[in-house]
Amino acid sequence: MNQSPPRGTASAVPSLAARDLRVVWHPCTQMKDHETMPPIAVKRGDGAWLEDYDGRRYLDAVSSWWVNLFGHANPRIAAALADQAARLEHVIFAGFTHEPAVLLAERLVSIAPQGLSRCFFADNGSAAVEVALKMSFHYWRNCGDQRKTRFVALANGYHGETLGALAVGDVDLYKSLYRPMLMDVFTAPSPDCYHREPGESWESHSLRQFEAMERLLERHAAEVAAVIVEPLVQCAGGMRMYHPVYLARLREACDRHRVHLIADEIAVGFGRTGTMFACEQAAITPDFLCLSKGLTGGFLPLSVVMTKEAVYQAFYDEYASLRAFLHSHSYTGNPLACRVALETLDILREERTIEGNRPKAERLGLRARRLESHPHVAEVRQHGMIVAIEMVRSKTGREAYDWRERRGRRIQRHALANGVLLRPIGDVVYFMPPYVVDDAQIDLMVDVAAAGIEQATCD
């Protein structure tokens, strides 16, 4: 299926991979796995494709961990980066400012849900979550309420790997070992619609699941600073999805109980779910909006926490009051990253990308849903340009495979052999491609995944 030349025996790839394994420790990886599946050394990227040192190409169906929007080595973004690098690469952001950061903050305020008027820059998604948690906690202290020290999170949620972000996550694979180090949080049932009753709609299930959140807030609102959620899609939890009505109910309940709402749109922002921000589909404004990943189109690390003027004003005072928010990062507001983010937003606007994605999302969903009849596929689900396929041992009763069988890894191996980069989450195969994919590339990634699923479930 992949028309690229096969790997040669005398190339830079084995040497580079061997050198890597002598000195590098890769993220989210059991390094022993590389004894049988060595890392692939990538030489260059072009659009939706990555190319190794043998000239073998891989269609990036997961946007390299969900960051890439407009293809690898996008010439517009690369040119903007080069231009900025020749002007100003970085300056301390305490006591100084620069045009890319100011322009980016102005632009984000203009497109974000109404009422989000302040931008606090950080380095990555986990850092943004840390900022939002600390800012919410600190806000209530500045307002004279010292009882609000707890947070509410959703079962199966994921918000990053730093300790605060890990604490409000609920994926045991990442969290369980470190639990003794983490703050205690309240966990509400997820609105995840995979668990809906037969014949139940997404909306009905999400509303029913909200009842537990309502009861939790009724009991504990006095001690809760904020509720944190991933709007519409719990990505690292297996691309589990829910209906926007849950967000609408949650916004109303948070207002009623005097609790902040933190929307972690690090993975789902900038068009992934079919709107610029997932919160738009519920017509809500969170108190804190965490953004990263697609913000820079996949070029550089950058994150931002957007919040409301009332939150900002709670910290605004004479120095001696000690009300200032002293959280900082050395590379806060990095000019290179801000300039790249501005170019990303320009492309989104000028090329009407989100509108152009609609027929692509329709094709991707249509092709993937052909797998619904497969005896080992329990569900195919979709929000915008995110499509997930849930594999099971038994379709009746949705019996899951034993995780130790690593069926998803078999699919990953099959996909790489056929020129597609897939990275299943457990037994969930998903697509979150760059927005530059064309029809043929959509067909290729689904066809390769389908063949991989067939191969991985044949015994």
N, C-alpha and C positions, 0 to 999 in steps of 0.2 A: 504493500500500500504506500509506503514511503519511498519516493523515487530518488532520494539522496544516495550518494555512494556509500557503500559499507565502510565500516571502520577499517583502516589499514593497520598493519602490524607494526610499522615503523613510523610513528608519529609522535607529536608532543603530548598526546593525551595521557598515555600510561605514565610518563615521566612526571607530568604535572600533577596527576592524581596521587602518585606515590609521594611526591614532595608535600602535597597537601596533608596527607594522612600522617606525616611525620611531625607536623607542627600545628595543625588547625583542629579545633574542636567545634563541630557544627551544631547549629541550634536545632532543638526539637528532634534529636536524632540519637538512636542507640548506635554509637560509632562502630560496634562490632558488625553491624549490618553491612558495612562497607567492605567487609571481607568477601562478600558474595555479590555486592552491588556497588561497585566503586562510584565515587562522585564523578559527574560528567563535567569536564572542563569546557566552559563556554568561551568562545573566542569573540563572538560578536552577536548583536541582535539587529533585527530589521523588521519593523512592523510587528506582526503577531508571532514572528519566528525567532528562535534562538538557534545559533549554529555552533557546533563544536569544532575541534581542531582537525577533524577528518572531513569537514564539510557536511556532516550529517545534520539535518535540521529537525527541530522540535517545535510543534505548534503550541504556544503557551496558553493553554486553556484555562489556567488559573491566575493569569495576570501576575505571575511571580509573587505569590502570597497577597493577591488582591490589590496591588499598588498601581499597576500599569493601566492607564486609560487609553492612550493614543498610540501605542506601539513602542517597541524598543528603538532607541536612537532617533526618536522623533526629531526631524530637522528643525522645526520651529522652536521647540523647547531647548534643544541643544544650542541653537544660535543665541537664544536669550541668556542661557547660562554662560556662554563664552563672553558675551558682551558685558554681563555683570561682573564676571571674574576680572575683567580688565579695568573695572572702575572701583569696586570695593568688594572684597571677599568677606570681611567680617569686622564688626566693631562692637565693643561692649554695649549692651542694650540697657544698662543702668546709667541714667544721666545723659545718654546719647540716643539719637534716633536716625532713621534714614528713609529715603523715599520708598523703596520696595515694601518695607514693613507697613508704612502708613497707607500706601495705596492698597495693599492687600487687606488690611483691616477695614478700610473704607468699602472695598468691594464685597468682602464677606458680610458686613453689616447690611449692605444693599440687597443681598440675595437670600440671607438667612431668614427663618421665620421671624415675623414682626415682633419687635421688643428686645431682641438680642443686640445690644448696642456697644459692648466692650469685648475686646479680644486680648487674651493672655496667651502668648506664644510659649511653646515647649518643643521638645526634640522628637518625640515619638508618641505612639498611641497610649502606651502604659503610663508615660509621664503625664499625658493630658488627663487621664483618669485620676491619677494621684492629685493633680491640681484641683480638679473638680471636687473630689472628696474633701480635701483640706479646706478649700474655699467655702464649701457649704458648712462644715463644722465650725470654721472660724467666724463665718457670718453670724451664726446664732450666738456665739460667745460675744461678739461685738454688739449684738442687739440685747444683751443681758440675759439670755436664756442658756444656762449652763446644763440643762437637762438633756438637750438634743445632742447626743454623742454616738448614736447608733445609725446603721444604714440597713435598708431593705434591698435585697437583690432577688433575682428570679432563679429558680432551679434551672440547671443546665446552661446558665449564662457564662460568658467569658469576657473578661475585660483587660487581660494582660498578665504579665509575669512579675512585676514588682509587687512588694508585699501588700500594699493597700489594694491594688487592682486584683491581685490574686485572692485576697480575702473576700471581695464582693463577687468573685466568680464561683462557679459551682460545677466545674468539670473535674471529677476526681483524679483523672490521669495527671493533671497538672497540680492539683491542690493538696491531695491527701497527705503526702509526705511532709509538707511544710505547715500543716494545720497548727502545730504547737506555736508557731511564730506569728500567727495571724490574729487580727482582731475578730471578735465574734459578731456576726451579722444575723439579721432575720432573713429567712429564705421563704419566699412565696412560691406556690406552684407555678410552673411555666404555662403560658397560654398556647404552647406548642400544639398545633392542630393535627399532628401525626397521631395523637392519642384521642382524637374525637371519636364519639360513638358512631356505629354504622348509620349512615343516613344523616348524620348531624352536619350542619354547615359550619364553615370556618367561623363565621360571625357568631353563631350560637355557642359554639364551643369556647371561643375567646371570652364571650360574656359570662359564661358559666364559670370559667376559670378565674375571672376577676373577683368573684364573690369571696374567695379566700384572701385576696389582697385587701379587699375592703374590711374584712373582719380583723385582719392583722393591724391595719392602720387604726381602726377603732380602738383596739386594745393598747397600742404602743405609740401612737403618734406623738405623745408628749416627750418621748425619749428619742424619736427618729429625726435625724437631720435631713435625710434625702432617700429617695428611691432611685436606683440606677437600673436601666434596662437597655438592651440592644433593640432599637425599633424594628419591628417586622421580621427580622431574621436573626436567629441565634447561630452565628456563623461557625465558630470553632466547636460548638456543641452538636455539630452534625447538620448544619444548614437547616435547622428546624424553623418553621415559619408560623406566623399567626396573623390575625385580622387586625386592621387599623383601629377597629372599635375599642380594642383593649387600651390603646394609647389614649383615646378620647376619654374613656372612663377614668383612667389613671390620672390624667391631668386634672379632671374635676375633683377627684378624691384628694389629691395632693393639695389643691387649693383649699378645700374644705377643712383639711386636717392640719394646715400650716406646715407642710413638708415640701422640701424641694424635689424637683424632678430632674434627674441627670439623664440625658439621652446620649448614649455612646454610639455615635454614627461613624466611628473610625473606619469600619469596613463597609458600611452601607451608604455612606454619603456620596455626593457627586454623581448621582444618576443610577447607581447600581440597582435600585428597586423600581426604577421607572420614573421617579421624580428627583429633583435635585437633592432633596433631603427626604428621608423616609417619613419624618414627622409631618410633612406636608399632607400625606395621605389621610392623616387624622385631623388635619387643620388645627394643630396645637403648636405652642411655643414652650419648650422646656425652660427650666431656669438655668441649666448649663447644657451646652451642646459641645461634645468632644469630637474633633475632626482630625484626621491624619490620612495615611495611605494615599488615596487618590488625589489628595490636595496638591501634590507636586507631580502628578502624572507618572509617578514611579521613579523619578529622577533622584530625589534627595530626601533625607529624613526631616520632617517638620510636622508639628501638630499645633493645634490651637484650641483653647477653651473659650467659647463665647458665652457671655452671661448678660444679665439685665442691669440697667442703670441703678436700680435699688440695691443690688448686691455691691456694685462698685462704690456707691455712696456710703455703705456701712463701714468701709475701710478708710474713707477719706477724712483725715483729721490732722491735727498738729502731731508732729513726730513724738512728742512726749507722751501722747495717749497710748502708744505702742499698739495701735490698731492696724498698722500696715501689714500687707501680705508679703512676707519675706521669702517666699519660695523663688528659686532661681535655677537657671541652667546656663552654663558657660556659653552655649551657642544659641541662646534665646534670640529669636528674631533674625536669624542668619540671613544676610542680604541675598546670597546665592539662592537659598531655598525659597525665600519670599518672591524673588524675581521669577523663578521657575513656576511657582504657584500662580502668579499673575498670568503667565503665559498659558497655563493650563485652563484657568477660568476664561481667558480670551478665546481659546479654541472651543470650549464648551458653548460659549455664547455665539461666536461668529459662525460656527459650523452647525449650529442648532443640533448638537449631538444627541441630546436626550430624545428629541423628536425623531431623529434619524435612527435611533436604536429600536424604536417600536417594531418595525418589520423584522429586524434581526431577532429581537426577543420572541416574536411570534413564531418565527421559523425554528429557533432553538427549542422552544417549548413543544412545538408540534412534532419535531423529529424525536425528541426525548420521550414524549408520551406514547410513542409506539412501543416502548418497553413496558408499559403498564400491564400488558398481557403475559409478560415473562413469568414463569412459575416461581422465580426467586426474586422478584421485584415487588415490594409491598406498596410503594408509592413513588410517583414522580410529582414533584412540587416546584412552584415557581413564584418568584417575585421579580418582575422586570428582567434584568440580564443575569439573574442568578437562578440556576436550575439544579435540582438535586434529585438523585435516584437512590432510594433506600433498598439495599439488598437484604434478604432474609433467607433463613434455611427453609422455612415453611410459610407460604403465602397465607394459608389458613391459620389464624391465630397469631400471625406475624412473629413467629419464633425466630429470634436473632441467632446468628452464627456465634460460636464461641470465639471471643476476641483473639484468643491465642492462635487461631487458624490463619489470621492475617490475610483474609480474602482480598481486602482492598489493596494490599501490597502486591498481590499477584496481578491485579489490574494495572497498577502503576508500572510494573515491569513490562507487561504486555504493551501498554501504551507507548512507553519509551522505545521499545523495539519497533514500533510502527509509526514513530515520528510525532507523537503527541505527549506533551507534558501534562499528566494528570497527577493529582496527589490526594487520593481519597481520604476522608476522615473516618477512620474505622472502616465500616462497610457501607459508607455513603459516598457514592461517586457524584461529583458536582462539577458544574461549569460556571466559571466567572471570568469570561474572556475579556481581552482588551476590546474597546469599542470599534477598533479598525477591522475586526474580522469580517470576511465576506461570506457569501452563501456556501461556497465550496469548502471553506475552512470550518464553518459550522457543521456541515455534513460530515467532514472528516473526523472531527472530534467526537461526534455522537456515534458514528459508525465504529470507530476504534474502541470507544467505551463499551458499546453493545457487544462487540466481539470479545472484549476482555471480561465482561460480566458472564458471558456464555462459558468462556474458558474457566473462570474462577469458581463457577457453581456447578461444574459438570460431575463432581464426585460427591 
